[in-house]
Amino acid sequence: MARASTTSDAFNAIAEPRRREILSFLAFDERPVGDIVAALGLEQPSVSKHLRVLRDVGLVTVRRDGRNMLYRTEAAAIRPLHEWTRTFERIWSHQLLRIKERAEKDSRP
């Protein structure tokens, strides 16, 4: 079965670890490509390609400021990712609670 294109949706786009790094780096501030390249130690053409994918699925936005293109994470587009992962957060929280209860039960005299 063919794999879906990385530009088909946010889930496919973030399957690439470097894109997740870029999203994290852009989470709180707008940044030009040069800052991303310097901070993450990636090549400029690679960063530009990743930004294009992230932009195509709506996970980052870009605005021009003079000669600079400033990128930032689009929080509203990340919401579906967050909501989906919350399901698993609840599962892990429940599992950790069970482990804690079992450990406390086993440590009683």
N, CA, C and O atoms as a printed pandas DataFrame, in Angstrom:
     atom_number atom_name residue_name chain_id  residue_number  x_coord  y_coord  z_coord
0              1         N          MET        A               1    0.845   -1.163    0.000
1              2        CA          MET        A               1    0.000    0.000    0.000
2              3         C          MET        A               1    0.898    1.237    0.000
3              4         O          MET        A               1    1.877    1.291    0.744
4              5         N          ALA        A               2    0.577    2.210   -0.815
5              6        CA          ALA        A               2    1.375    3.427   -0.924
6              7         C          ALA        A               2    1.181    4.304    0.299
7              8         O          ALA        A               2    0.084    4.413    0.848
8              9         N          ARG        A               3    2.260    4.916    0.703
9             10        CA          ARG        A               3    2.210    5.829    1.850
10            11         C          ARG        A               3    1.659    7.179    1.402
11            12         O          ARG        A               3    1.939    7.630    0.291
12            13         N          ALA        A               4    0.883    7.814    2.256
13            14        CA          ALA        A               4    0.312    9.120    1.936
14            15         C          ALA        A               4    1.429   10.153    1.825
15            16         O          ALA        A               4    2.464   10.043    2.484
16            17         N          SER        A               5    1.209   11.124    1.008
17            18        CA          SER        A               5    2.168   12.205    0.828
18            19         C          SER        A               5    2.362   12.963    2.130
19            20         O          SER        A               5    1.433   13.102    2.925
20            21         N          THR        A               6    3.599   13.460    2.342
21            22        CA          THR        A               6    3.867   14.227    3.559
22            23         C          THR        A               6    3.072   15.520    3.584
23            24         O          THR        A               6    2.904   16.124    4.643
24            25         N          THR        A               7    2.583   15.947    2.438
25            26        CA          THR        A               7    1.813   17.191    2.403
26            27         C          THR        A               7    0.315   16.945    2.469
27            28         O          THR        A               7   -0.472   17.873    2.286
28            29         N          SER        A               8   -0.092   15.703    2.729
29            30        CA          SER        A               8   -1.519   15.413    2.750
30            31         C          SER        A               8   -2.191   15.839    4.049
31            32         O          SER        A               8   -3.353   16.244    4.042
32            33         N          ASP        A               9   -1.471   15.750    5.160
33            34        CA          ASP        A               9   -2.044   16.198    6.434
34            35         C          ASP        A               9   -0.937   16.398    7.470
35            36         O          ASP        A               9    0.220   16.036    7.255
36            37         N          ALA        A              10   -1.327   16.975    8.580
37            38        CA          ALA        A              10   -0.363   17.312    9.633
38            39         C          ALA        A              10    0.320   16.077   10.205
39            40         O          ALA        A              10    1.504   16.131   10.538
40            41         N          PHE        A              11   -0.396   14.977   10.323
41            42        CA          PHE        A              11    0.188   13.764   10.898
42            43         C          PHE        A              11    1.331   13.241   10.040
43            44         O          PHE        A              11    2.374   12.848   10.563
44            45         N          ASN        A              12    1.139   13.236    8.736
45            46        CA          ASN        A              12    2.217   12.804    7.844
46            47         C          ASN        A              12    3.376   13.791    7.874
47            48         O          ASN        A              12    4.539   13.390    7.823
48            49         N          ALA        A              13    3.066   15.062    7.955
49            50        CA          ALA        A              13    4.124   16.075    7.966
50            51         C          ALA        A              13    5.023   15.943    9.187
51            52         O          ALA        A              13    6.239   16.096    9.073
52            53         N          ILE        A              14    4.453   15.662   10.344
53            54        CA          ILE        A              14    5.275   15.586   11.560
54            55         C          ILE        A              14    5.905   14.213   11.761
55            56         O          ILE        A              14    6.583   13.982   12.762
56            57         N          ALA        A              15    5.689   13.312   10.829
57            58        CA          ALA        A              15    6.356   12.011   10.920
58            59         C          ALA        A              15    7.872   12.179   10.798
59            60         O          ALA        A              15    8.628   11.331   11.273
60            61         N          GLU        A              16    8.306   13.240   10.182
61            62        CA          GLU        A              16    9.725   13.542   10.004
62            63         C          GLU        A              16   10.253   14.249   11.252
63            64         O          GLU        A              16    9.770   15.332   11.584
64            65         N          PRO        A              17   11.234   13.667   11.954
65            66        CA          PRO        A              17   11.745   14.263   13.195
66            67         C          PRO        A              17   12.259   15.693   13.048
67            68         O          PRO        A              17   12.092   16.503   13.959
68            69         N          ARG        A              18   12.881   16.011   11.919
69            70        CA          ARG        A              18   13.397   17.381   11.743
70            71         C          ARG        A              18   12.275   18.398   11.688
71            72         O          ARG        A              18   12.442   19.536   12.127
72            73         N          ARG        A              19   11.142   17.999   11.155
73            74        CA          ARG        A              19    9.997   18.921   11.124
74            75         C          ARG        A              19    9.471   19.164   12.531
75            76         O          ARG        A              19    9.051   20.273   12.862
76            77         N          ARG        A              20    9.495   18.132   13.348
77            78        CA          ARG        A              20    9.078   18.332   14.743
78            79         C          ARG        A              20   10.047   19.275   15.456
79            80         O          ARG        A              20    9.628   20.117   16.250
80            81         N          GLU        A              21   11.338   19.131   15.173
81            82        CA          GLU        A              21   12.330   20.045   15.757
82            83         C          GLU        A              21   12.057   21.484   15.333
83            84         O          GLU        A              21   12.118   22.401   16.152
84            85         N          ILE        A              22   11.762   21.671   14.077
85            86        CA          ILE        A              22   11.478   23.013   13.563
86            87         C          ILE        A              22   10.234   23.578   14.232
87            88         O          ILE        A              22   10.229   24.737   14.646
88            89         N          LEU        A              23    9.185   22.778   14.345
89            90        CA          LEU        A              23    7.962   23.247   15.014
90            91         C          LEU        A              23    8.247   23.652   16.458
91            92         O          LEU        A              23    7.762   24.682   16.927
92            93         N          SER        A              24    9.021   22.854   17.145
93            94        CA          SER        A              24    9.363   23.178   18.535
94            95         C          SER        A              24   10.163   24.472   18.611
95            96         O          SER        A              24    9.923   25.308   19.482
96            97         N          PHE        A              25   11.106   24.631   17.703
97            98        CA          PHE        A              25   11.933   25.838   17.698
98            99         C          PHE        A              25   11.094   27.080   17.429
99           100         O          PHE        A              25   11.376   28.151   17.966
100          101         N          LEU        A              26   10.071   26.940   16.604
101          102        CA          LEU        A              26    9.222   28.080   16.248
102          103         C          LEU        A              26    8.040   28.268   17.195
103          104         O          LEU        A              26    7.226   29.169   16.991
104          105         N          ALA        A              27    7.937   27.451   18.201
105          106        CA          ALA        A              27    6.739   27.444   19.054
106          107         C          ALA        A              27    6.442   28.788   19.712
107          108         O          ALA        A              27    5.275   29.153   19.851
108          109         N          PHE        A              28    7.452   29.520   20.114
109          110        CA          PHE        A              28    7.195   30.731   20.894
110          111         C          PHE        A              28    7.579   32.035   20.205
111          112         O          PHE        A              28    7.170   33.111   20.642
112          113         N          ASP        A              29    8.359   31.947   19.135
113          114        CA          ASP        A              29    8.802   33.162   18.442
114          115         C          ASP        A              29    8.825   32.964   16.943
115          116         O          ASP        A              29    9.068   31.864   16.447
116          117         N          GLU        A              30    8.571   34.039   16.234
117          118        CA          GLU        A              30    8.797   34.051   14.790
118          119         C          GLU        A              30   10.296   34.024   14.549
119          120         O          GLU        A              30   11.063   34.650   15.280
120          121         N          ARG        A              31   10.703   33.304   13.530
121          122        CA          ARG        A              31   12.136   33.210   13.228
122          123         C          ARG        A              31   12.357   33.173   11.720
123          124         O          ARG        A              31   11.557   32.602   10.979
124          125         N          PRO        A              32   13.439   33.781   11.277
125          126        CA          PRO        A              32   13.815   33.635    9.864
126          127         C          PRO        A              32   14.507   32.289    9.656
127          128         O          PRO        A              32   14.950   31.650   10.610
128          129         N          VAL        A              33   14.589   31.876    8.407
129          130        CA          VAL        A              33   15.200   30.596    8.064
130          131         C          VAL        A              33   16.620   30.501    8.621
131          132         O          VAL        A              33   17.020   29.448    9.117
132          133         N          GLY        A              34   17.381   31.589    8.542
133          134        CA          GLY        A              34   18.766   31.576    9.020
134          135         C          GLY        A              34   18.886   31.194   10.481
135          136         O          GLY        A              34   19.816   30.484   10.864
136          137         N          ASP        A              35   17.960   31.654   11.298
137          138        CA          ASP        A              35   17.969   31.293   12.721
138          139         C          ASP        A              35   17.718   29.798   12.917
139          140         O          ASP        A              35   18.334   29.160   13.771
140          141         N          ILE        A              36   16.815   29.256   12.122
141          142        CA          ILE        A              36   16.494   27.831   12.217
142          143         C          ILE        A              36   17.713   27.002   11.812
143          144         O          ILE        A              36   18.072   26.028   12.474
144          145         N          VAL        A              37   18.339   27.414   10.710
145          146        CA          VAL        A              37   19.542   26.728   10.226
146          147         C          VAL        A              37   20.620   26.722   11.305
147          148         O          VAL        A              37   21.211   25.683   11.600
148          149         N          ALA        A              38   20.870   27.893   11.890
149          150        CA          ALA        A              38   21.924   28.013   12.902
150          151         C          ALA        A              38   21.601   27.225   14.166
151          152         O          ALA        A              38   22.470   26.548   14.714
152          153         N          ALA        A              39   20.371   27.308   14.626
153          154        CA          ALA        A              39   19.999   26.664   15.889
154          155         C          ALA        A              39   19.959   25.145   15.782
155          156         O          ALA        A              39   20.343   24.443   16.718
156          157         N          LEU        A              40   19.500   24.640   14.652
157          158        CA          LEU        A              40   19.305   23.196   14.527
158          159         C          LEU        A              40   20.435   22.500   13.784
159          160         O          LEU        A              40   20.465   21.271   13.714
160          161         N          GLY        A              41   21.359   23.267   13.231
161          162        CA          GLY        A              41   22.498   22.672   12.539
162          163         C          GLY        A              41   22.128   21.943   11.259
163          164         O          GLY        A              41   22.775   20.964   10.888
164          165         N          LEU        A              42   21.099   22.411   10.590
165          166        CA          LEU        A              42   20.662   21.807    9.332
166          167         C          LEU        A              42   21.089   22.683    8.163
167          168         O          LEU        A              42   21.411   23.856    8.350
168          169         N          GLU        A              43   21.093   22.133    6.985
169          170        CA          GLU        A              43   21.414   22.902    5.788
170          171         C          GLU        A              43   20.211   23.758    5.389
171          172         O          GLU        A              43   19.063   23.350    5.569
172          173         N          GLN        A              44   20.481   24.941    4.851
173          174        CA          GLN        A              44   19.411   25.866    4.480
174          175         C          GLN        A              44   18.414   25.261    3.482
175          176         O          GLN        A              44   17.208   25.420    3.669
176          177         N          PRO        A              45   18.875   24.573    2.429
177          178        CA          PRO        A              45   17.888   23.993    1.503
178          179         C          PRO        A              45   16.968   22.967    2.181
179          180         O          PRO        A              45   15.785   22.871    1.856
180          181         N          SER        A              46   17.527   22.208    3.121
181          182        CA          SER        A              46   16.739   21.222    3.853
182          183         C          SER        A              46   15.683   21.911    4.718
183          184         O          SER        A              46   14.526   21.492    4.743
184          185         N          VAL        A              47   16.082   22.959    5.422
185          186        CA          VAL        A              47   15.133   23.700    6.262
186          187         C          VAL        A              47   14.027   24.287    5.400
187          188         O          VAL        A              47   12.855   24.228    5.771
188          189         N          SER        A              48   14.386   24.851    4.258
189          190        CA          SER        A              48   13.376   25.439    3.368
190          191         C          SER        A              48   12.375   24.392    2.886
191          192         O          SER        A              48   11.177   24.667    2.812
192          193         N          LYS        A              49   12.856   23.200    2.559
193          194        CA          LYS        A              49   11.950   22.129    2.132
194          195         C          LYS        A              49   11.017   21.720    3.256
195          196         O          LYS        A              49    9.818   21.543    3.041
196          197         N          HIS        A              50   11.564   21.570    4.455
197          198        CA          HIS        A              50   10.720   21.198    5.599
198          199         C          HIS        A              50    9.691   22.290    5.899
199          200         O          HIS        A              50    8.532   21.994    6.192
200          201         N          LEU        A              51   10.111   23.527    5.827
201          202        CA          LEU        A              51    9.172   24.630    6.070
202          203         C          LEU        A              51    8.053   24.643    5.031
203          204         O          LEU        A              51    6.905   24.948    5.354
204          205         N          ARG        A              52    8.384   24.315    3.799
205          206        CA          ARG        A              52    7.363   24.282    2.744
206          207         C          ARG        A              52    6.313   23.219    3.069
207          208         O          ARG        A              52    5.116   23.470    2.930
208          209         N          VAL        A              53    6.748   22.046    3.498
209          210        CA          VAL        A              53    5.806   20.979    3.861
210          211         C          VAL        A              53    4.941   21.440    5.033
211          212         O          VAL        A              53    3.719   21.293    5.007
212          213         N          LEU        A              54    5.577   21.992    6.049
213          214        CA          LEU        A              54    4.826   22.451    7.229
214          215         C          LEU        A              54    3.842   23.560    6.865
215          216         O          LEU        A              54    2.734   23.616    7.398
216          217         N          ARG        A              55    4.245   24.422    5.976
217          218        CA          ARG        A              55    3.365   25.508    5.525
218          219         C          ARG        A              55    2.211   24.955    4.702
219          220         O          ARG        A              55    1.073   25.402    4.852
220          221         N          ASP        A              56    2.492   23.982    3.832
221          222        CA          ASP        A              56    1.448   23.405    2.982
222          223         C          ASP        A              56    0.328   22.749    3.777
223          224         O          ASP        A              56   -0.825   22.755    3.347
224          225         N          VAL        A              57    0.661   22.185    4.930
225          226        CA          VAL        A              57   -0.380   21.555    5.761
226          227         C          VAL        A              57   -0.904   22.496    6.841
227          228         O          VAL        A              57   -1.754   22.112    7.644
228          229         N          GLY        A              58   -0.397   23.727    6.860
229          230        CA          GLY        A              58   -0.919   24.740    7.779
230          231         C          GLY        A              58   -0.304   24.751    9.162
231          232         O          GLY        A              58   -0.809   25.448   10.043
232          233         N          LEU        A              59    0.777   24.001    9.391
233          234        CA          LEU        A              59    1.382   23.965   10.722
234          235         C          LEU        A              59    2.277   25.161   11.013
235          236         O          LEU        A              59    2.542   25.460   12.178
236          237         N          VAL        A              60    2.743   25.840    9.992
237          238        CA          VAL        A              60    3.478   27.084   10.179
238          239         C          VAL        A              60    2.908   28.140    9.244
239          240         O          VAL        A              60    2.364   27.837    8.182
240          241         N          THR        A              61    3.049   29.374    9.668
241          242        CA          THR        A              61    2.676   30.509    8.827
242          243         C          THR        A              61    3.933   31.315    8.564
243          244         O          THR        A              61    4.928   31.195    9.279
244          245         N          VAL        A              62    3.873   32.129    7.539
245          246        CA          VAL        A              62    5.018   32.952    7.167
246          247         C          VAL        A              62    4.526   34.365    6.864
247          248         O          VAL        A              62    3.445   34.563    6.310
248          249         N          ARG        A              63    5.342   35.329    7.240
249          250        CA          ARG        A              63    5.046   36.712    6.874
250          251         C          ARG        A              63    6.352   37.378    6.470
251          252         O          ARG        A              63    7.427   37.053    6.975
252          253         N          ARG        A              64    6.227   38.307    5.558
253          254        CA          ARG        A              64    7.397   39.027    5.076
254          255         C          ARG        A              64    7.606   40.267    5.939
255          256         O          ARG        A              64    6.664   40.998    6.245
256          257         N          ASP        A              65    8.861   40.486    6.324
257          258        CA          ASP        A              65    9.258   41.689    7.051
258          259         C          ASP        A              65   10.491   42.232    6.326
259          260         O          ASP        A              65   11.620   41.837    6.615
260          261         N          GLY        A              66   10.256   43.130    5.393
261          262        CA          GLY        A              66   11.348   43.612    4.556
262          263         C          GLY        A              66   11.842   42.481    3.683
263          264         O          GLY        A              66   11.080   41.904    2.907
264          265         N          ARG        A              67   13.117   42.165    3.810
265          266        CA          ARG        A              67   13.701   41.074    3.022
266          267         C          ARG        A              67   13.590   39.724    3.723
267          268         O          ARG        A              67   13.871   38.687    3.123
268          269         N          ASN        A              68   13.186   39.734    4.979
269          270        CA          ASN        A              68   13.099   38.492    5.758
270          271         C          ASN        A              68   11.722   37.852    5.643
271          272         O          ASN        A              68   10.693   38.525    5.588
272          273         N          MET        A              69   11.751   36.519    5.611
273          274        CA          MET        A              69   10.532   35.733    5.719
274          275         C          MET        A              69   10.551   35.153    7.126
275          276         O          MET        A              69   11.462   34.408    7.487
276          277         N          LEU        A              70    9.552   35.496    7.910
277          278        CA          LEU        A              70    9.493   35.056    9.301
278          279         C          LEU        A              70    8.449   33.948    9.444
279          280         O          LEU        A              70    7.304   34.084    9.014
280          281         N          TYR        A              71    8.880   32.857   10.058
281          282        CA          TYR        A              71    8.020   31.682   10.236
282          283         C          TYR        A              71    7.641   31.525   11.700
283          284         O          TYR        A              71    8.404   31.863   12.605
284          285         N          ARG        A              72    6.444   31.004   11.900
285          286        CA          ARG        A              72    5.996   30.709   13.271
286          287         C          ARG        A              72    5.047   29.520   13.238
287          288         O          ARG        A              72    4.363   29.273   12.245
288          289         N          THR        A              73    5.023   28.798   14.336
289          290        CA          THR        A              73    4.111   27.662   14.475
290          291         C          THR        A              73    2.685   28.185   14.560
291          292         O          THR        A              73    2.419   29.179   15.235
292          293         N          GLU        A              74    1.786   27.522   13.883
293          294        CA          GLU        A              74    0.368   27.881   13.894
294          295         C          GLU        A              74   -0.343   27.001   14.920
295          296         O          GLU        A              74   -0.664   25.844   14.650
296          297         N          ALA        A              75   -0.580   27.564   16.086
297          298        CA          ALA        A              75   -1.114   26.793   17.214
298          299         C          ALA        A              75   -2.457   26.134   16.898
299          300         O          ALA        A              75   -2.684   24.989   17.290
300          301         N          ALA        A              76   -3.335   26.825   16.205
301          302        CA          ALA        A              76   -4.654   26.259   15.915
302          303         C          ALA        A              76   -4.549   24.993   15.065
303          304         O          ALA        A              76   -5.350   24.072   15.228
304          305         N          ALA        A              77   -3.584   24.940   14.175
305          306        CA          ALA        A              77   -3.422   23.763   13.312
306          307         C          ALA        A              77   -2.847   22.578   14.083
307          308         O          ALA        A              77   -3.015   21.429   13.676
308          309         N          ILE        A              78   -2.173   22.858   15.190
309          310        CA          ILE        A              78   -1.589   21.783   15.999
310          311         C          ILE        A              78   -2.623   21.166   16.930
311          312         O          ILE        A              78   -2.416   20.065   17.441
312          313         N          ARG        A              79   -3.702   21.841   17.149
313          314        CA          ARG        A              79   -4.736   21.362   18.079
314          315         C          ARG        A              79   -5.192   19.923   17.789
315          316         O          ARG        A              79   -5.270   19.128   18.725
316          317         N          PRO        A              80   -5.497   19.552   16.534
317          318        CA          PRO        A              80   -5.906   18.159   16.289
318          319         C          PRO        A              80   -4.832   17.141   16.689
319          320         O          PRO        A              80   -5.155   16.048   17.155
320          321         N          LEU        A              81   -3.575   17.495   16.509
321          322        CA          LEU        A              81   -2.484   16.609   16.917
322          323         C          LEU        A              81   -2.492   16.444   18.433
323          324         O          LEU        A              81   -2.356   15.336   18.953
324          325         N          HIS        A              82   -2.652   17.555   19.122
325          326        CA          HIS        A              82   -2.683   17.534   20.584
326          327         C          HIS        A              82   -3.865   16.715   21.093
327          328         O          HIS        A              82   -3.715   15.903   22.006
328          329         N          GLU        A              83   -5.023   16.925   20.510
329          330        CA          GLU        A              83   -6.210   16.193   20.961
330          331         C          GLU        A              83   -6.056   14.694   20.739
331          332         O          GLU        A              83   -6.468   13.897   21.582
332          333         N          TRP        A              84   -5.471   14.309   19.620
333          334        CA          TRP        A              84   -5.262   12.891   19.341
334          335         C          TRP        A              84   -4.289   12.280   20.338
335          336         O          TRP        A              84   -4.534   11.186   20.847
336          337         N          THR        A              85   -3.186   12.970   20.626
337          338        CA          THR        A              85   -2.194   12.416   21.553
338          339         C          THR        A              85   -2.705   12.389   22.990
339          340         O          THR        A              85   -2.219   11.598   23.799
340          341         N          ARG        A              86   -3.672   13.238   23.322
341          342        CA          ARG        A              86   -4.239   13.226   24.676
342          343         C          ARG        A              86   -4.861   11.881   25.016
343          344         O          ARG        A              86   -4.857   11.467   26.175
344          345         N          THR        A              87   -5.393   11.198   24.012
345          346        CA          THR        A              87   -5.947    9.861   24.238
346          347         C          THR        A              87   -4.890    8.957   24.852
347          348         O          THR        A              87   -5.166    8.229   25.806
348          349         N          PHE        A              88   -3.703    9.003   24.316
349          350        CA          PHE        A              88   -2.626    8.149   24.788
350          351         C          PHE        A              88   -2.038    8.647   26.095
351          352         O          PHE        A              88   -1.517    7.864   26.890
352          353         N          GLU        A              89   -2.120    9.933   26.313
353          354        CA          GLU        A              89   -1.683   10.485   27.589
354          355         C          GLU        A              89   -2.526    9.914   28.718
355          356         O          GLU        A              89   -2.001    9.572   29.777
356          357         N          ARG        A              90   -3.828    9.810   28.495
357          358        CA          ARG        A              90   -4.721    9.231   29.509
358          359         C          ARG        A              90   -4.389    7.762   29.757
359          360         O          ARG        A              90   -4.423    7.298   30.896
360          361         N          ILE        A              91   -4.069    7.035   28.692
361          362        CA          ILE        A              91   -3.710    5.623   28.847
362          363         C          ILE        A              91   -2.449    5.496   29.692
363          364         O          ILE        A              91   -2.402    4.682   30.613
364          365         N          TRP        A              92   -1.417    6.302   29.385
365          366        CA          TRP        A              92   -0.168    6.230   30.133
366          367         C          TRP        A              92   -0.344    6.681   31.576
367          368         O          TRP        A              92    0.263    6.109   32.482
368          369         N          SER        A              93   -1.157    7.687   31.798
369          370        CA          SER        A              93   -1.409    8.132   33.170
370          371         C          SER        A              93   -2.053    7.010   33.974
371          372         O          SER        A              93   -1.698    6.774   35.128
372          373         N          HIS        A              94   -2.996    6.330   33.354
373          374        CA          HIS        A              94   -3.665    5.211   34.024
374          375         C          HIS        A              94   -2.661    4.090   34.312
375          376         O          HIS        A              94   -2.664    3.517   35.402
376          377         N          GLN        A              95   -1.807    3.781   33.340
377          378        CA          GLN        A              95   -0.805    2.728   33.532
378          379         C          GLN        A              95    0.158    3.084   34.656
379          380         O          GLN        A              95    0.494    2.235   35.482
380          381         N          LEU        A              96    0.603    4.340   34.688
381          382        CA          LEU        A              96    1.530    4.772   35.741
382          383         C          LEU        A              96    0.875    4.700   37.117
383          384         O          LEU        A              96    1.528    4.346   38.098
384          385         N          LEU        A              97   -0.386    5.028   37.189
385          386        CA          LEU        A              97   -1.106    4.926   38.457
386          387         C          LEU        A              97   -1.166    3.470   38.909
387          388         O          LEU        A              97   -0.980    3.187   40.092
388          389         N          ARG        A              98   -1.419    2.555   37.999
389          390        CA          ARG        A              98   -1.456    1.125   38.339
390          391         C          ARG        A              98   -0.094    0.637   38.815
391          392         O          ARG        A              98   -0.013   -0.138   39.768
392          393         N          ILE        A              99    0.964    1.077   38.170
393          394        CA          ILE        A              99    2.320    0.689   38.586
394          395         C          ILE        A              99    2.600    1.205   39.990
395          396         O          ILE        A              99    3.149    0.488   40.826
396          397         N          LYS        A             100    2.219    2.452   40.241
397          398        CA          LYS        A             100    2.436    3.045   41.567
398          399         C          LYS        A             100    1.669    2.257   42.626
399          400         O          LYS        A             100    2.212    1.938   43.684
400          401         N          GLU        A             101    0.408    1.944   42.339
401          402        CA          GLU        A             101   -0.405    1.196   43.308
402          403         C          GLU        A             101    0.200   -0.185   43.581
403          404         O          GLU        A             101    0.233   -0.641   44.724
404          405         N          ARG        A             102    0.672   -0.836   42.529
405          406        CA          ARG        A             102    1.276   -2.160   42.688
406          407         C          ARG        A             102    2.563   -2.073   43.508
407          408         O          ARG        A             102    2.816   -2.919   44.365
408          409         N          ALA        A             103    3.361   -1.061   43.244
409          410        CA          ALA        A             103    4.621   -0.898   43.984
410          411         C          ALA        A             103    4.346   -0.622   45.465
411          412         O          ALA        A             103    5.018   -1.169   46.340
412          413         N          GLU        A             104    3.367    0.217   45.733
413          414        CA          GLU        A             104    3.020    0.515   47.124
414          415         C          GLU        A             104    2.466   -0.718   47.828
415          416         O          GLU        A             104    2.747   -0.938   49.006
416          417         N          LYS        A             105    1.683   -1.522   47.115
417          418        CA          LYS        A             105    1.109   -2.743   47.678
418          419         C          LYS        A             105    2.238   -3.745   47.997
419          420         O          LYS        A             105    2.230   -4.382   49.050
420          421         N          ASP        A             106    3.191   -3.872   47.087
421          422        CA          ASP        A             106    4.307   -4.815   47.280
422          423         C          ASP        A             106    5.268   -4.369   48.373
423          424         O          ASP        A             106    5.973   -5.198   48.948
424          425         N          SER        A             107    5.307   -3.087   48.667
425          426        CA          SER        A             107    6.277   -2.601   49.672
426          427         C          SER        A             107    5.693   -2.599   51.087
427          428         O          SER        A             107    6.401   -2.283   52.043
428          429         N          ARG        A             108    4.429   -2.941   51.230
429          430        CA          ARG        A             108    3.817   -2.997   52.577
430          431         C          ARG        A             108    4.328   -4.231   53.322
431          432         O          ARG        A             108    4.522   -5.290   52.724
432          433         N          PRO        A             109    4.545   -4.087   54.632
433          434        CA          PRO        A             109    5.021   -5.238   55.439
434          435         C          PRO        A             109    3.994   -6.321   55.609
435          436         O          PRO        A             109    4.265   -7.331   56.259
